[in-house]
Amino acid sequence: MLFPDVTPATTSEFALAFMLQELVRHEMEREGHVVLSTKAVRPVVGDAVDACADVAKCPFAALQQLPARVAVVIRVVRLEGGLHGEVGFYERGDTAPVETRQYLILPGAEGEFARNLSLVTTDILSLVGPTSTDDIKWAVRLVEDADAAERAAQAMEEAAETEEYIEPLPPRPPVEPVEERDISELSFERRLEGTGIFPRHITGSKRHFMKSNLDPRDWLYVAMPHAGRFVFEVRGGMGIGDEDRDADVRVVLDDNNDNVSEWYQEGPTYSERVRGSLYAGYAPTSWLDVGLLFGLQYSQKSLSTGWRPEGSDTGSSGQADPVSAVMVYLEPRVRVYPITTGIAKPFLLVAPDFRFFDDFHIIDPTDPPVDYPDPTGGVVFGATGGGGLMIDPGPIVGFFAEGTYTQHLGLRAEASETATPRPSDAPPAPEGRGYTVAVEAGVQFRL
């Protein structure tokens, strides 16, 4: 990675900029990165990265000539609120930063700033993929040459101060090419050593990995398996089926407007409504993940009410305007991937479905005063099955679309009524279809 010298906003921040520069460089080297400083790249790019934070399109041109895919550019400025660090992260193919961050650097917290910056750099480097072996060799050579030149300059200065002559260091011999290891001859455990890839990331795809004869990090970007990762999804779509609830309430009043009898019926009706959900789970192997889906289903509730005096066959009834409602559904899911590697992964899923809906809340009239009973909410059980397609552009993110069918079961999956005699003016019972078809799409993150 390329790390130009920290740019101070004014000369008063020069010493502090140099201190931060050394702290950040030390933390990044401790993370295992090969850090190309300004002095290391000067033989290749000249002064192209001097005061980089203040130069337009820096470090784009330099990245095209260097064995680095990412550059970290820092500018420090002292404002009224304290010292601020302005950080830009650049990739080789873009003149604009892929990410910018602002840090307030408190006195004594310079080391924390350097550590945080090193961790963010590690995350960004993990997203752009591994660096080639040739680029790593070139970068190491540039750093070693710069260190050797600095040691020679220091030796000359010390000799001048003591009036002693020290023969300059001989030219550094060319680096012999490192012999590439033959991965095909290594065991599974030896292939993973020192790569940061663990056996759990390959569970379920070990045969594919061993046959590929690739470095585990390269294989991860080719196969993009899900194994050994926690899975989180943000989802949205449509529910088509028994999404609405209808209720009808009737009462008989005595001369004192007290209820002599009460009756109601309640049940599902067909509609097409939007829904959204979240999913959290874990993939113990590349062909399976398990987790819990929590969703909100938009719906409507419709209500009719009526009353009549005791001893009369006629009374008053009315239909209320539909009101919006939300049902909650939970699904403990099991999802199977017949194809475990590659960009496109079809999948199948099964789950029990638990759908919760709330009570009807009736605003009772006052002329005459009628106390209508509120139809109760409940839960509808069901069985869900379906499938879809996951598109994985990278090892930690995927985009998917799926379709599911849920068969609703139990008493509340159909219209139900109270046990009192059905009134003569009762409307027909709500009629649902007994199922929900859902079409959803979303994005998956794997950690």
Salt bridges, closest charged atoms under 4 A:
GLU22 OE1 - ARG25 NH2 2.66
GLU27 OE1 - ARG30 NH2 2.92
GLU29 OE2 - ARG25 NH1 3.17
ASP50 OD2 - ARG42 NH1 3.24
ASP54 OD1 - ARG75 NE 2.92
GLU86 OE1 - ARG75 NH1 3.57
GLU99 OE2 - ARG101 NE 2.71
GLU144 OE1 - ARG172 NH2 2.38
ASP145 OD1 - ARG172 NH1 3.66
GLU150 OE1 - LYS39 NZ 2.41
GLU193 OE1 - ARG190 NE 3.50
ASP215 OD1 - ARG217 NE 3.03
GLU233 OE1 - ARG235 NH1 2.55
GLU233 OE2 - ARG335 NH2 2.54
GLU243 OE1 - ARG355 NH1 2.93
ASP244 OD2 - ARG273 NH2 2.74
GLU266 OE2 - ARG245 NE 2.67
GLU266 OE1 - ARG412 NH2 2.94
ASP289 OD2 - ARG335 NE 3.19
GLU331 OE1 - ARG333 NE 2.88
ASP358 OD1 - LYS301 NZ 3.13
ASP392 OD2 - HIS226 NE2 2.78
ASP392 OD2 - LYS345 NZ 2.62
ASP392 OD1 - ARG446 NH2 3.19
GLU402 OE2 - ARG235 NH2 2.23
GLU402 OE2 - ARG333 NH1 2.96
GLU417 OE1 - ARG422 NH1 3.31
ASP425 OD2 - ARG250 NE 3.76
GLU440 OE1 - ARG235 NH2 3.18
